Amino acid sequence: MSKRGKAEATIGKAGLRDLLSHFEHVDFLSLDDNYDHTKNCPDHWTDFPSAVISLTIDGKTKSVEHYHGCRGLKVLDDLSELEDHVDRVAGSKRWVGRYSRESPLGSTHMYSN
């Protein structure tokens, strides 16, 4: 990353509808607020990054914190897919590096384009 700070982008109505359908598919509003080494994590791997994803509708915000080393529940796979989809639609790749969730020996490799 060459520059720190806030970055913004705009998506069209079709992109917004697409994102909302993905949030509905995972029943985002009913998810727990945190998936880390707590009761929501049957299998815990170390040294992985976390993501926070938020949705605001009608002035109410729901956020979910997701540690990517937390494994063992289908909802975690669904949440990862939602996070990846948000990144694709928003074009986040232009602002951040990439990492592999399936790195060898459980390590996380960060790299940029």
N, CA, C and O atoms as a GROMACS GRO file, in nm:
protein
  452
    1MET      N    1   0.085  -0.115   0.000
    1MET     CA    2   0.000   0.000   0.000
    1MET      C    3   0.090   0.123   0.000
    1MET      O    4   0.178   0.135   0.085
    2SER      N    5   0.069   0.212  -0.095
    2SER     CA    6   0.155   0.328  -0.106
    2SER      C    7   0.099   0.451  -0.036
    2SER      O    8   0.173   0.546  -0.012
    3LYS      N    9  -0.027   0.450  -0.003
    3LYS     CA   10  -0.090   0.568   0.056
    3LYS      C   11  -0.186   0.525   0.165
    3LYS      O   12  -0.262   0.429   0.148
    4ARG      N   13  -0.185   0.596   0.277
    4ARG     CA   14  -0.276   0.566   0.388
    4ARG      C   15  -0.389   0.667   0.388
    4ARG      O   16  -0.376   0.777   0.336
    5GLY      N   17  -0.501   0.626   0.449
    5GLY     CA   18  -0.612   0.718   0.464
    5GLY      C   19  -0.740   0.662   0.408
    5GLY      O   20  -0.749   0.544   0.374
    6LYS      N   21  -0.838   0.747   0.398
    6LYS     CA   22  -0.971   0.707   0.353
    6LYS      C   23  -0.976   0.704   0.200
    6LYS      O   24  -0.920   0.790   0.133
    7ALA      N   25  -1.044   0.604   0.147
    7ALA     CA   26  -1.066   0.593   0.003
    7ALA      C   27  -1.214   0.567  -0.019
    7ALA      O   28  -1.278   0.497   0.060
    8GLU      N   29  -1.268   0.622  -0.124
    8GLU     CA   30  -1.411   0.606  -0.153
    8GLU      C   31  -1.431   0.568  -0.298
    8GLU      O   32  -1.348   0.597  -0.384
    9ALA      N   33  -1.542   0.501  -0.324
    9ALA     CA   34  -1.582   0.467  -0.460
    9ALA      C   35  -1.734   0.469  -0.466
    9ALA      O   36  -1.801   0.462  -0.363
   10THR      N   37  -1.786   0.479  -0.585
   10THR     CA   38  -1.931   0.477  -0.606
   10THR      C   39  -1.966   0.358  -0.693
   10THR      O   40  -1.896   0.328  -0.790
   11ILE      N   41  -2.073   0.290  -0.657
   11ILE     CA   42  -2.123   0.180  -0.741
   11ILE      C   43  -2.262   0.219  -0.790
   11ILE      O   44  -2.330   0.300  -0.726
   12GLY      N   45  -2.304   0.163  -0.899
   12GLY     CA   46  -2.434   0.193  -0.955
   12GLY      C   47  -2.546   0.116  -0.885
   12GLY      O   48  -2.522   0.038  -0.794
   13LYS      N   49  -2.668   0.141  -0.930
   13LYS     CA   50  -2.785   0.076  -0.870
   13LYS      C   51  -2.780  -0.076  -0.887
   13LYS      O   52  -2.816  -0.150  -0.796
   14ALA      N   53  -2.734  -0.121  -1.002
   14ALA     CA   54  -2.726  -0.266  -1.025
   14ALA      C   55  -2.626  -0.330  -0.928
   14ALA      O   56  -2.652  -0.437  -0.874
   15GLY      N   57  -2.513  -0.263  -0.906
   15GLY     CA   58  -2.414  -0.314  -0.811
   15GLY      C   59  -2.469  -0.317  -0.670
   15GLY      O   60  -2.444  -0.412  -0.595
   16LEU      N   61  -2.544  -0.214  -0.634
   16LEU     CA   62  -2.606  -0.209  -0.501
   16LEU      C   63  -2.707  -0.322  -0.483
   16LEU      O   64  -2.708  -0.389  -0.380
   17ARG      N   65  -2.792  -0.343  -0.583
   17ARG     CA   66  -2.890  -0.453  -0.575
   17ARG      C   67  -2.818  -0.588  -0.561
   17ARG      O   68  -2.860  -0.674  -0.484
   18ASP      N   69  -2.711  -0.603  -0.638
   18ASP     CA   70  -2.633  -0.727  -0.632
   18ASP      C   71  -2.576  -0.748  -0.492
   18ASP      O   72  -2.585  -0.858  -0.437
   19LEU      N   73  -2.517  -0.643  -0.434
   19LEU     CA   74  -2.462  -0.655  -0.299
   19LEU      C   75  -2.571  -0.689  -0.197
   19LEU      O   76  -2.553  -0.777  -0.114
   20LEU      N   77  -2.683  -0.619  -0.204
   20LEU     CA   78  -2.790  -0.644  -0.108
   20LEU      C   79  -2.842  -0.787  -0.117
   20LEU      O   80  -2.876  -0.847  -0.016
   21SER      N   81  -2.847  -0.842  -0.238
   21SER     CA   82  -2.892  -0.981  -0.251
   21SER      C   83  -2.793  -1.076  -0.184
   21SER      O   84  -2.834  -1.178  -0.128
   22HIS      N   85  -2.664  -1.045  -0.190
   22HIS     CA   86  -2.564  -1.128  -0.122
   22HIS      C   87  -2.574  -1.116   0.030
   22HIS      O   88  -2.558  -1.214   0.102
   23PHE      N   89  -2.600  -0.995   0.079
   23PHE     CA   90  -2.620  -0.977   0.224
   23PHE      C   91  -2.742  -1.057   0.269
   23PHE      O   92  -2.740  -1.120   0.375
   24GLU      N   93  -2.849  -1.054   0.189
   24GLU     CA   94  -2.970  -1.131   0.224
   24GLU      C   95  -2.943  -1.281   0.219
   24GLU      O   96  -2.993  -1.355   0.304
   25HIS      N   97  -2.865  -1.325   0.122
   25HIS     CA   98  -2.836  -1.468   0.106
   25HIS      C   99  -2.771  -1.526   0.232
   25HIS      O  100  -2.801  -1.639   0.270
   26VAL      N  101  -2.682  -1.450   0.295
   26VAL     CA  102  -2.615  -1.500   0.417
   26VAL      C  103  -2.693  -1.461   0.542
   26VAL      O  104  -2.649  -1.490   0.654
   27ASP      N  105  -2.808  -1.396   0.525
   27ASP     CA  106  -2.890  -1.350   0.638
   27ASP      C  107  -2.805  -1.266   0.733
   27ASP      O  108  -2.801  -1.290   0.854
   28PHE      N  109  -2.736  -1.168   0.674
   28PHE     CA  110  -2.636  -1.088   0.744
   28PHE      C  111  -2.688  -1.027   0.874
   28PHE      O  112  -2.617  -1.026   0.975
   29LEU      N  113  -2.809  -0.975   0.872
   29LEU     CA  114  -2.861  -0.906   0.990
   29LEU      C  115  -2.880  -0.999   1.109
   29LEU      O  116  -2.889  -0.952   1.223
   30SER      N  117  -2.888  -1.130   1.086
   30SER     CA  118  -2.906  -1.224   1.197
   30SER      C  119  -2.774  -1.287   1.244
   30SER      O  120  -2.773  -1.363   1.340
   31LEU      N  121  -2.664  -1.255   1.178
   31LEU     CA  122  -2.535  -1.311   1.219
   31LEU      C  123  -2.492  -1.255   1.353
   31LEU      O  124  -2.534  -1.146   1.392
   32ASP      N  125  -2.409  -1.330   1.424
   32ASP     CA  126  -2.348  -1.278   1.546
   32ASP      C  127  -2.254  -1.163   1.507
   32ASP      O  128  -2.214  -1.151   1.392
   33ASP      N  129  -2.219  -1.081   1.604
   33ASP     CA  130  -2.133  -0.966   1.578
   33ASP      C  131  -1.986  -1.002   1.565
   33ASP      O  132  -1.908  -0.923   1.512
   34ASN      N  133  -1.948  -1.120   1.611
   34ASN     CA  134  -1.807  -1.154   1.616
   34ASN      C  135  -1.786  -1.302   1.590
   34ASN      O  136  -1.849  -1.387   1.653
   35TYR      N  137  -1.695  -1.332   1.498
   35TYR     CA  138  -1.652  -1.469   1.472
   35TYR      C  139  -1.499  -1.470   1.486
   35TYR      O  140  -1.427  -1.444   1.390
   36ASP      N  141  -1.453  -1.500   1.607
   36ASP     CA  142  -1.309  -1.507   1.632
   36ASP      C  143  -1.281  -1.632   1.714
   36ASP      O  144  -1.333  -1.739   1.681
   37HIS      N  145  -1.203  -1.624   1.817
   37HIS     CA  146  -1.168  -1.743   1.897
   37HIS      C  147  -1.273  -1.772   2.005
   37HIS      O  148  -1.247  -1.850   2.096
   38THR      N  149  -1.390  -1.713   1.995
   38THR     CA  150  -1.497  -1.733   2.093
   38THR      C  151  -1.577  -1.858   2.061
   38THR      O  152  -1.533  -1.943   1.984
   39LYS      N  153  -1.693  -1.868   2.118
   39LYS     CA  154  -1.781  -1.984   2.096
   39LYS      C  155  -1.819  -2.002   1.949
   39LYS      O  156  -1.862  -2.110   1.909
   40ASN      N  157  -1.805  -1.896   1.870
   40ASN     CA  158  -1.840  -1.903   1.728
   40ASN      C  159  -1.731  -1.962   1.641
   40ASN      O  160  -1.739  -1.955   1.518
   41CYS      N  161  -1.629  -2.019   1.702
   41CYS     CA  162  -1.515  -2.068   1.626
   41CYS      C  163  -1.475  -2.208   1.672
   41CYS      O  164  -1.396  -2.222   1.765
   42PRO      N  165  -1.529  -2.312   1.608
   42PRO     CA  166  -1.495  -2.448   1.650
   42PRO      C  167  -1.350  -2.486   1.621
   42PRO      O  168  -1.293  -2.570   1.692
   43ASP      N  169  -1.290  -2.427   1.518
   43ASP     CA  170  -1.153  -2.460   1.481
   43ASP      C  171  -1.078  -2.328   1.462
   43ASP      O  172  -1.113  -2.249   1.375
   44HIS      N  173  -0.973  -2.306   1.542
   44HIS     CA  174  -0.904  -2.176   1.544
   44HIS      C  175  -0.761  -2.192   1.496
   44HIS      O  176  -0.681  -2.262   1.559
   45TRP      N  177  -0.726  -2.126   1.385
   45TRP     CA  178  -0.590  -2.125   1.334
   45TRP      C  179  -0.529  -1.989   1.366
   45TRP      O  180  -0.600  -1.888   1.370
   46THR      N  181  -0.400  -1.985   1.389
   46THR     CA  182  -0.335  -1.858   1.426
   46THR      C  183  -0.279  -1.784   1.304
   46THR      O  184  -0.265  -1.841   1.196
   47ASP      N  185  -0.249  -1.658   1.325
   47ASP     CA  186  -0.177  -1.573   1.230
   47ASP      C  187  -0.253  -1.545   1.100
   47ASP      O  188  -0.193  -1.540   0.993
   48PHE      N  189  -0.383  -1.527   1.109
   48PHE     CA  190  -0.463  -1.490   0.994
   48PHE      C  191  -0.520  -1.350   1.014
   48PHE      O  192  -0.534  -1.305   1.128
   49PRO      N  193  -0.552  -1.280   0.907
   49PRO     CA  194  -0.609  -1.146   0.919
   49PRO      C  195  -0.757  -1.151   0.958
   49PRO      O  196  -0.819  -1.257   0.958
   50SER      N  197  -0.809  -1.036   0.990
   50SER     CA  198  -0.952  -1.020   1.021
   50SER      C  199  -1.015  -0.924   0.922
   50SER      O  200  -0.946  -0.846   0.857
   51ALA      N  201  -1.146  -0.931   0.913
   51ALA     CA  202  -1.222  -0.836   0.831
   51ALA      C  203  -1.342  -0.790   0.912
   51ALA      O  204  -1.398  -0.866   0.991
   52VAL      N  205  -1.380  -0.666   0.893
   52VAL     CA  206  -1.502  -0.614   0.952
   52VAL      C  207  -1.588  -0.568   0.836
   52VAL      O  208  -1.545  -0.490   0.752
   53ILE      N  209  -1.710  -0.617   0.832
   53ILE     CA  210  -1.803  -0.578   0.726
   53ILE      C  211  -1.927  -0.519   0.792
   53ILE      O  212  -1.978  -0.573   0.890
   54SER      N  213  -1.974  -0.407   0.738
   54SER     CA  214  -2.088  -0.336   0.796
   54SER      C  215  -2.191  -0.305   0.690
   54SER      O  216  -2.159  -0.285   0.572
   55LEU      N  217  -2.315  -0.301   0.732
   55LEU     CA  218  -2.427  -0.266   0.646
   55LEU      C  219  -2.516  -0.171   0.723
   55LEU      O  220  -2.555  -0.199   0.836
   56THR      N  221  -2.550  -0.057   0.662
   56THR     CA  222  -2.640   0.040   0.724
   56THR      C  223  -2.765   0.050   0.639
   56THR      O  224  -2.759   0.080   0.520
   57ILE      N  225  -2.880   0.025   0.702
   57ILE     CA  226  -3.010   0.036   0.635
   57ILE      C  227  -3.103   0.113   0.727
   57ILE      O  228  -3.115   0.082   0.845
   58ASP      N  229  -3.168   0.215   0.672
   58ASP     CA  230  -3.262   0.298   0.749
   58ASP      C  231  -3.200   0.350   0.878
   58ASP      O  232  -3.266   0.354   0.981
   59GLY      N  233  -3.074   0.390   0.872
   59GLY     CA  234  -3.006   0.448   0.988
   59GLY      C  235  -2.957   0.348   1.091
   59GLY      O  236  -2.898   0.388   1.192
   60LYS      N  237  -2.980   0.219   1.068
   60LYS     CA  238  -2.934   0.116   1.162
   60LYS      C  239  -2.818   0.041   1.099
   60LYS      O  240  -2.824  -0.002   0.984
   61THR      N  241  -2.711   0.026   1.176
   61THR     CA  242  -2.590  -0.039   1.126
   61THR      C  243  -2.567  -0.172   1.195
   61THR      O  244  -2.578  -0.184   1.317
   62LYS      N  245  -2.535  -0.272   1.114
   62LYS     CA  246  -2.496  -0.404   1.163
   62LYS      C  247  -2.353  -0.428   1.116
   62LYS      O  248  -2.324  -0.415   0.997
   63SER      N  249  -2.264  -0.463   1.208
   63SER     CA  250  -2.125  -0.495   1.174
   63SER      C  251  -2.091  -0.635   1.224
   63SER      O  252  -2.138  -0.678   1.329
   64VAL      N  253  -2.009  -0.704   1.147
   64VAL     CA  254  -1.962  -0.837   1.184
   64VAL      C  255  -1.811  -0.838   1.171
   64VAL      O  256  -1.756  -0.806   1.066
   65GLU      N  257  -1.744  -0.877   1.280
   65GLU     CA  258  -1.599  -0.894   1.277
   65GLU      C  259  -1.570  -1.042   1.253
   65GLU      O  260  -1.626  -1.129   1.320
   66HIS      N  261  -1.482  -1.069   1.156
   66HIS     CA  262  -1.456  -1.206   1.113
   66HIS      C  263  -1.306  -1.232   1.110
   66HIS      O  264  -1.234  -1.174   1.028
   67TYR      N  265  -1.259  -1.317   1.200
   67TYR     CA  266  -1.119  -1.361   1.199
   67TYR      C  267  -1.108  -1.476   1.100
   67TYR      O  268  -1.176  -1.578   1.115
   68HIS      N  269  -1.022  -1.461   0.999
   68HIS     CA  270  -1.014  -1.561   0.892
   68HIS      C  271  -0.947  -1.691   0.933
   68HIS      O  272  -0.946  -1.788   0.856
   69GLY      N  273  -0.892  -1.695   1.053
   69GLY     CA  274  -0.838  -1.820   1.105
   69GLY      C  275  -0.943  -1.902   1.178
   69GLY      O  276  -0.915  -2.011   1.226
   70CYS      N  277  -1.063  -1.849   1.186
   70CYS     CA  278  -1.176  -1.920   1.248
   70CYS      C  279  -1.238  -2.009   1.142
   70CYS      O  280  -1.279  -1.961   1.037
   71ARG      N  281  -1.246  -2.138   1.169
   71ARG     CA  282  -1.295  -2.235   1.070
   71ARG      C  283  -1.397  -2.328   1.135
   71ARG      O  284  -1.408  -2.334   1.258
   72GLY      N  285  -1.469  -2.401   1.052
   72GLY     CA  286  -1.552  -2.508   1.104
   72GLY      C  287  -1.702  -2.486   1.100
   72GLY      O  288  -1.777  -2.574   1.141
   73LEU      N  289  -1.748  -2.371   1.052
   73LEU     CA  290  -1.892  -2.345   1.038
   73LEU      C  291  -1.919  -2.298   0.895
   73LEU      O  292  -1.841  -2.222   0.839
   74LYS      N  293  -2.030  -2.343   0.837
   74LYS     CA  294  -2.065  -2.301   0.702
   74LYS      C  295  -2.081  -2.150   0.692
   74LYS      O  296  -2.045  -2.091   0.591
   75VAL      N  297  -2.135  -2.088   0.796
   75VAL     CA  298  -2.156  -1.944   0.794
   75VAL      C  299  -2.024  -1.869   0.773
   75VAL      O  300  -2.024  -1.760   0.716
   76LEU      N  301  -1.913  -1.926   0.817
   76LEU     CA  302  -1.783  -1.861   0.798
   76LEU      C  303  -1.743  -1.860   0.651
   76LEU      O  304  -1.687  -1.761   0.603
   77ASP      N  305  -1.772  -1.968   0.581
   77ASP     CA  306  -1.747  -1.972   0.436
   77ASP      C  307  -1.837  -1.871   0.365
   77ASP      O  308  -1.792  -1.800   0.275
   78ASP      N  309  -1.964  -1.866   0.405
   78ASP     CA  310  -2.058  -1.771   0.345
   78ASP      C  311  -2.012  -1.627   0.369
   78ASP      O  312  -2.020  -1.543   0.280
   79LEU      N  313  -1.965  -1.600   0.489
   79LEU     CA  314  -1.918  -1.467   0.525
   79LEU      C  315  -1.794  -1.430   0.442
   79LEU      O  316  -1.783  -1.316   0.395
   80SER      N  317  -1.702  -1.523   0.424
   80SER     CA  318  -1.584  -1.498   0.341
   80SER      C  319  -1.624  -1.468   0.197
   80SER      O  320  -1.569  -1.378   0.134
   81GLU      N  321  -1.721  -1.543   0.145
   81GLU     CA  322  -1.769  -1.518   0.009
   81GLU      C  323  -1.833  -1.380  -0.002
   81GLU      O  324  -1.813  -1.311  -0.102
   82LEU      N  325  -1.909  -1.339   0.099
   82LEU     CA  326  -1.970  -1.206   0.099
   82LEU      C  327  -1.861  -1.099   0.101
   82LEU      O  328  -1.868  -1.003   0.024
   83GLU      N  329  -1.761  -1.114   0.186
   83GLU     CA  330  -1.651  -1.017   0.193
   83GLU      C  331  -1.580  -1.006   0.059
   83GLU      O  332  -1.550  -0.895   0.013
   84ASP      N  333  -1.554  -1.119  -0.004
   84ASP     CA  334  -1.488  -1.118  -0.135
   84ASP      C  335  -1.575  -1.050  -0.240
   84ASP      O  336  -1.525  -0.977  -0.325
   85HIS      N  337  -1.706  -1.075  -0.233
   85HIS     CA  338  -1.797  -1.015  -0.330
   85HIS      C  339  -1.803  -0.863  -0.313
   85HIS      O  340  -1.802  -0.789  -0.411
   86VAL      N  341  -1.808  -0.817  -0.189
   86VAL     CA  342  -1.807  -0.672  -0.163
   86VAL      C  343  -1.679  -0.612  -0.222
   86VAL      O  344  -1.684  -0.507  -0.286
   87ASP      N  345  -1.566  -0.677  -0.200
   87ASP     CA  346  -1.440  -0.627  -0.255
   87ASP      C  347  -1.443  -0.621  -0.408
   87ASP      O  348  -1.394  -0.524  -0.466
   88ARG      N  349  -1.499  -0.723  -0.472
   88ARG     CA  350  -1.506  -0.724  -0.618
   88ARG      C  351  -1.593  -0.610  -0.669
   88ARG      O  352  -1.553  -0.536  -0.759
   89VAL      N  353  -1.713  -0.596  -0.612
   89VAL     CA  354  -1.806  -0.493  -0.659
   89VAL      C  355  -1.750  -0.353  -0.634
   89VAL      O  356  -1.764  -0.264  -0.719
   90ALA      N  357  -1.687  -0.333  -0.520
   90ALA     CA  358  -1.631  -0.201  -0.485
   90ALA      C  359  -1.498  -0.174  -0.554
   90ALA      O  360  -1.452  -0.060  -0.558
   91GLY      N  361  -1.436  -0.278  -0.608
   91GLY     CA  362  -1.306  -0.260  -0.671
   91GLY      C  363  -1.196  -0.232  -0.571
   91GLY      O  364  -1.104  -0.156  -0.599
   92SER      N  365  -1.204  -0.293  -0.454
   92SER     CA  366  -1.108  -0.269  -0.345
   92SER      C  367  -0.964  -0.304  -0.382
   92SER      O  368  -0.870  -0.252  -0.321
   93LYS      N  369  -0.948  -0.390  -0.479
   93LYS     CA  370  -0.814  -0.436  -0.518
   93LYS      C  371  -0.721  -0.319  -0.551
   93LYS      O  372  -0.600  -0.329  -0.532
   94ARG      N  373  -0.777  -0.209  -0.600
   94ARG     CA  374  -0.694  -0.094  -0.637
   94ARG      C  375  -0.631  -0.026  -0.516
   94ARG      O  376  -0.537   0.052  -0.531
   95TRP      N  377  -0.682  -0.055  -0.395
   95TRP     CA  378  -0.634   0.013  -0.275
   95TRP      C  379  -0.551  -0.075  -0.182
   95TRP      O  380  -0.474  -0.022  -0.101
   96VAL      N  381  -0.565  -0.205  -0.190
   96VAL     CA  382  -0.499  -0.293  -0.092
   96VAL      C  383  -0.427  -0.407  -0.162
   96VAL      O  384  -0.449  -0.435  -0.280
   97GLY      N  385  -0.338  -0.472  -0.085
   97GLY     CA  386  -0.273  -0.592  -0.134
   97GLY      C  387  -0.367  -0.711  -0.124
   97GLY      O  388  -0.482  -0.696  -0.083
   98ARG      N  389  -0.318  -0.826  -0.161
   98ARG     CA  390  -0.397  -0.948  -0.153
   98ARG      C  391  -0.327  -1.047  -0.060
   98ARG      O  392  -0.207  -1.036  -0.036
   99TYR      N  393  -0.402  -1.142  -0.010
   99TYR     CA  394  -0.343  -1.247   0.072
   99TYR      C  395  -0.412  -1.377   0.038
   99TYR      O  396  -0.519  -1.379  -0.022
  100SER      N  397  -0.349  -1.485   0.076
  100SER     CA  398  -0.405  -1.616   0.052
  100SER      C  399  -0.456  -1.674   0.182
  100SER      O  400  -0.381  -1.687   0.279
  101ARG      N  401  -0.585  -1.711   0.186
  101ARG     CA  402  -0.641  -1.775   0.306
  101ARG      C  403  -0.590  -1.918   0.320
  101ARG      O  404  -0.597  -1.976   0.429
  102GLU      N  405  -0.541  -1.973   0.213
  102GLU     CA  406  -0.496  -2.113   0.213
  102GLU      C  407  -0.344  -2.120   0.201
  102GLU      O  408  -0.291  -2.203   0.127
  103SER      N  409  -0.275  -2.036   0.272
  103SER     CA  410  -0.129  -2.031   0.266
  103SER      C  411  -0.068  -2.158   0.325
  103SER      O  412  -0.130  -2.222   0.410
  104PRO      N  413   0.052  -2.195   0.280
  104PRO     CA  414   0.115  -2.316   0.333
  104PRO      C  415   0.144  -2.304   0.482
  104PRO      O  416   0.180  -2.197   0.531
  105LEU      N  417   0.129  -2.413   0.551
  105LEU     CA  418   0.160  -2.424   0.693
  105LEU      C  419   0.083  -2.325   0.779
  105LEU      O  420   0.126  -2.291   0.889
  106GLY      N  421  -0.031  -2.280   0.729
  106GLY     CA  422  -0.115  -2.192   0.810
  106GLY      C  423  -0.066  -2.050   0.820
  106GLY      O  424  -0.124  -1.971   0.894
  107SER      N  425   0.040  -2.016   0.748
  107SER     CA  426   0.089  -1.878   0.754
  107SER      C  427   0.010  -1.792   0.655
  107SER      O  428  -0.053  -1.845   0.563
  108THR      N  429   0.014  -1.664   0.674
  108THR     CA  430  -0.056  -1.573   0.585
  108THR      C  431   0.047  -1.493   0.506
  108THR      O  432   0.137  -1.432   0.564
  109HIS      N  433   0.034  -1.495   0.377
  109HIS     CA  434   0.127  -1.424   0.291
  109HIS      C  435   0.059  -1.300   0.234
  109HIS      O  436  -0.042  -1.310   0.166
  110MET      N  437   0.115  -1.184   0.263
  110MET     CA  438   0.064  -1.060   0.208
  110MET      C  439   0.149  -1.022   0.088
  110MET      O  440   0.271  -1.033   0.091
  111TYR      N  441   0.083  -0.979  -0.018
  111TYR     CA  442   0.157  -0.930  -0.133
  111TYR      C  443   0.068  -0.834  -0.209
  111TYR      O  444  -0.054  -0.840  -0.200
  112SER      N  445   0.130  -0.745  -0.284
  112SER     CA  446   0.053  -0.650  -0.363
  112SER      C  447   0.086  -0.669  -0.510
  112SER      O  448   0.182  -0.738  -0.546
  113ASN      N  449   0.006  -0.606  -0.593
  113ASN     CA  450   0.023  -0.624  -0.738
  113ASN      C  451   0.153  -0.569  -0.784
  113ASN      O  452   0.184  -0.576  -0.903
   0.00000   0.00000   0.00000
